[in-house]
Amino acid sequence: MTATLENTPAVSDVDAAVTLSGVRKAFGHGASTVVALDGVDLRVAPGEFVCLLGASGCGKSTLLNLVAGLDAPTSGSIELTTSRPAVMFQEAALMPWLTATRNVELPLRLAGVKRGPRREKADELLSLVRLDGAGHKRPHELSGGMRQRVALARALASTLGSAGDDRGGLLLMDEPFAALDAITRDVLQAELVRVWRETGTAIVFVTHDVREAVRLGQRVVLLSSRPGRVVREWDTTGDDEAELIGDVTSRLREVISGHAAA
């Protein structure tokens, strides 16, 4: 089964959800220093869906961690105009002792949202990801795809301020569908696009899958092999999908081959 996804522009001209300027990240000191990212410049507009593509070890996950505030760049700057970016990983990482509803409520609770409104919002978000009636179930009672839906609902809840704004925000996704079977992955890709359109959330989606990047993103950004730098970008709107996949794949192979020969 292949999900047919359309890319509809949802980009605002007002500011940027996040701007990276000359971002460099190095780990270690002296001779053992490893430079993961070097001079990354990237701007993501409010409501934009950007897919970050690159070979394994090119710094994609490191970049997400920096934007999320889980680590700090060695140099350069990261500016956010939206608060509380949320992160979604390969593993759903749900609290096993909490129900689906309580898992989604958790970031709202930490943000100080009162019990009634946060339960209402959790139910609304579970409905958004098509899990009506599953809120009472715990993670072990859900399939892998359903757990990822709960994780998506929780991530969306994390982007909401205490005022409960329903639009905007920034969602960082680190290969969230990589561990799923092909059919479930296709379904969730389509669901993600639907949720993105309905919420107006800016998304930075990390993947090593060219087809996934082209089908999901309005823009595909290719990082070089380590140290990661932005080497190419593609606007996916209006282009022939098969031709674009071929072009991106060819450029990715060049990047990988160039690194192997170095």
Protein Blocks (a to p, Z undefined) as FASTA:
>chain_A
ZZddddddfbdfehcfbdcehiacdedehjllccfbghiacdddehiacdddddehilmm
mmmmmmnopaccfbdcdddfbehiadddfbloiafkbcfklmmmmmmmmnopafklmmmm
mmmmmmmnopghilmpcfklpcfklmmmmmmmmmmmmmpcfkopaggcjdddehkllmpc
fklmmmmmmmmmmmmmmnopacddddfbfklmmmmpmbdcdddddddddfbdcdfehpaf
klmmmmmmmmmmmmmmmmmmZZ
